[in-house]
Amino acid sequence: MYDCIIIGAGPAGIAAAVQLKRAGLSLLLLEKGEVGGLLRNANLVENYLGFTGGISGKDLIELFKKQIAEQEISLTKEEVIEVKKIGVNFVVETKENSYKSSNVIIATGTKPKTAGIAGEESLTNKKVFYEIADLPTIEQGKDILIIGGGDIGFDYAIQLKSLGHLPTIITRGEVQCLSLLTTRARELDIPVFTNITPRKMHEDGESITVQCDTDNFQTDYVLIAVGREPRYPLLPMQNYLGLYQIGDVKNKHQRQVHIAMGDALRIAMDITSSITHYS
């Protein structure tokens, strides 16, 4: 029986765990995949205080991992299937185990949206990917088509260019991202095509062809960055006392590390206060 179970080891979940550990509460941090959440995709985090030149997502994750280890926070790699409310406590079911807790924090972040292009599903995780961190290890010089003209798409393109690949961006409408990203893409000579609607994709030998209304693009891989949506385990009613949501899972488009960690600290302090009050 834990005071709190945290589902998700991204910035929000880790920050909550650190604060609860400091307060002396018993906790379990559950993560189905890799630690770090969307930081795994981040080329350069430039608005995280203390790093004047910015810090890569990978390097920031390593610092988070170090803090988890130093503070002896219990991190378990299991996928949560369902959260139940039984009596006054919660039961968190994973594929392997069942855990009980008086509080649960949902910090499961977001998942990428699909583009709804014919042929997309059959090529997913083969030639089509949604997270740059999930791309296979590939030799330099690969053509990679990025579908999506927002911050994520441009960040992926800039990162891929720095790794020696040949990214191209297409977007159904106009570009909608930070001006500093468009400036960097322009300086790196990354091709950007606007008002392009992809209709179908199929394998063409070792490459993939993306058919659009006016143009066709032949590429080695496709990265889709057309938005994200909350990722939830199966939950009871979401307004139960003791069930909290923090970070990107509830913040819609405000996917920023500082915002997620601020959420986490506030909720962790609320939980600490409630346990102290009723104990």
N, C-alpha and C positions, 0 to 999 in steps of 0.2 A: 504494500500500500504506500503510495507516494503522496506528498503534498501537491505536486504538480507534474503532469506529463506534458512535454512540449513536442509537437509534431512538426518536424521540419527544421533542418540545421542550416538555414540561410542566415543572413545578418540579423534578422529579427529574432529567430529562434535562439541563436547563440547569445545575443545580448540579453534576452530574458533568462536564459540558463545561468549566465554569469551573475546577474543581479540576484536571482533566487539562491544561488550557491552562497553568495556573500551574506545573504540574510539567514543562512543556516537551515534552509528548507530542504527536504528530500525531493529529488527530482530525477526524471528520466527524459533524456533527449533522444527522440527517434528520427531517423533519416533513412529513406528507402534507397537513395542513390549516393551521390557525392556531396560532401560538405560545400557550402558556399552559395547555393541558389544561383541567381542570375549573374552573380559576380564571375561565375565560370566563363561567361561569354564576354565579359567586359575587357575591352582593349586597354583603356586608361580611365581610371576614376580620378577626375580632376577637382571635385568639390568636396573631397573628404578631408576634413581639417587635420593639419599636422603634416601633410605631404605637399609641400609647396609646388613641386613639379609634377604632382599627380603620382598615382601608384597603379600598377596593373591589377586587374581583378585577381589573377593567379597569386600575385605576391601578397595581396591583402588577405586572401583566403589562408595562405600559409601562416600569417600572423594570427588569424582567428584560431586555426588548428593548434598553434602553440599555446594560446591562452586556454583553450579547452583542456589540453593535456596538463598544463601547469596547475590548473585549478581542480584537476581530477573530477571533471564533470562526466557523468555517466552517459556515453554516446553509444547507442545501439543501432546497428544497420538492419532495420526491418521495415517493411511496408505496412502502413496502417490501412486496414480494410474498412473498419467501422468503429464509431464511437457510440456507446450506449449509455443511457442514464438508468441506473438501477438503484432505487432508494435514494439516498443522499449522495451517493458516489457515482463516478464514471467508470466504465469498463472500456478499455481501448484494446480492440482486437487487431492483431497482426496476422500475417500468414503463418507465423510460427508460435505465437504466444498470446496470452491475455494478461493485461495489466490493469490494476485498480488505482484510482487517484481521486482526490477530493476536488481537484481543478485540472482543466485541460486547456492548453493554449494551441490554437490552430495557426501554424506559421508555414503553411504548405505552398505559399507563393502562387505563381501562375503557370499556365501551360500555353504553348503557342497555338494560335488558330491555324487551321488549314486554309488553303487558298481556294479549294473547291474546283480545281482544274482536272479535267478528264485525264486519267492515267496517273494522277498524283499518288493515290493510295498504294497502287501496286509497286511504285518505285521508292516508297518511303523506307528509309534506313538502308537503301541500296545506292541510289543516286540522288535522292531527295532528302534533305535534312532541314530541321527547324532551329537547331541550336548550333552555333559554331563549335562549341565544345564537343559536340557529338560527331563532327566530321572525322572520317578515318584518317590515319596518318598517311599523307600522300606526298609525293615528290613535288618540288617546286615547279612553277610554270603551268599549273593547271588552270583551265578556264572555269570560272565559277560564276554562274548567273544568280544574282540576288533579286528576288521578287519582293518589292517593298521599298518605298521611298521615305520612310521615317527615320528616327534616330537610330533604331536598331539596325536597319538595313545598311545605313551609311557607316555605322561603327563596324559592322561585319566587313564591309568592303575595304575600309582603311586598314583593318587588322590583317586581312588576307593579302593585301598589297604589300604590307610590311614583311610578310612571310614569303614573298616571292611568287605569289600567284597572280592571276589575271582576272580580277573581278569586274563584272558589268552589272549595273543596277537598272532594273526596269520597274516602273510603277504605273498603276492603272490611271492615276490622276497626276496632279502636280506634286513636286517634292514638298514634304512637310517635316522638316527637321531643323535642328539648330544651325544657324548660319555658319558657325565655326566648323561644323562637319562638312557642309557643302564646300566651304573654302578649302579644307584639307583634301577633299576628294578631287577638287579641280586641280590643286597643286600636284597631286599624284597622278593626274591624267586618267582618272577612273571614268569610263564612259557611263553616262546616265541618260536613259531614254524615258521620257514622260508620256503619259496618255497612251500607254501600250497595254492592251488587254490580252493576257495569255489564255488560250482556250483549251489546248491539249498538249500533252507531253508523252513522248515514247522513247524507248531505247533505240539507238541507231548505231549498232556495232558496240564499240567501247564507250561511246558518248551518248548524249541525250539531246533530243530535239524538242524545243518548246515552240509550238505553233501559236502565233498571235494573229490579231485581225489584219495587221499590215506587214508584219515582219516575222521571220522565223529566226530562232537563236539556237545554235549548236554549241553545246558546252559539255564539260566533263562532269560537273555536279551542279545541283540547284540548291540554294539556300532560301527558304521561304521565311519572310519577316513581315507578316501582314497583321500583326497585332497579337495580343495575349488575353487570356481570360482566367478567372480564379480557378485554382485546383483544390478540390475538397475531397476528403474521405467521406464515406457515408456517415451522416450526422443525424442526431435527434433534432428536435426543434432548436433553432439557433439562439433562442433567447433564454436558455437555461442559466440559472445562477451558477457561476463557476466555469462556464464555457466561454472562452475568449478567442477573438481573432486579431491577429496583429500583422503588420507588414503588407506586402504586395497583395496578399489574398483579399484584402478589404480596401486597399487604397486606389484601386482603378488605375488611372494613368500616372499617378504620382509615385512612380517606382524609383525611389531614391534611398540610398543606404541610410542617410541620417534620419529620414522620416520613419523608415522601418524600425530603426533602433530606438528612436524616441517613443514610438508605440510600445515597444517591448519593455522599456524601462518603466513607463507609466503603469502598464498592466502588472508587471512583476511587483511593483511597489504596492499596488492595490491588493494583490493576492497576499502579500506578506502582511499587510495591515489587517486584512480580514481574518487570516489564520491567527495572528497575534491577539486580535480582539476576542475571538471565540474560544481560544484555548485556555 
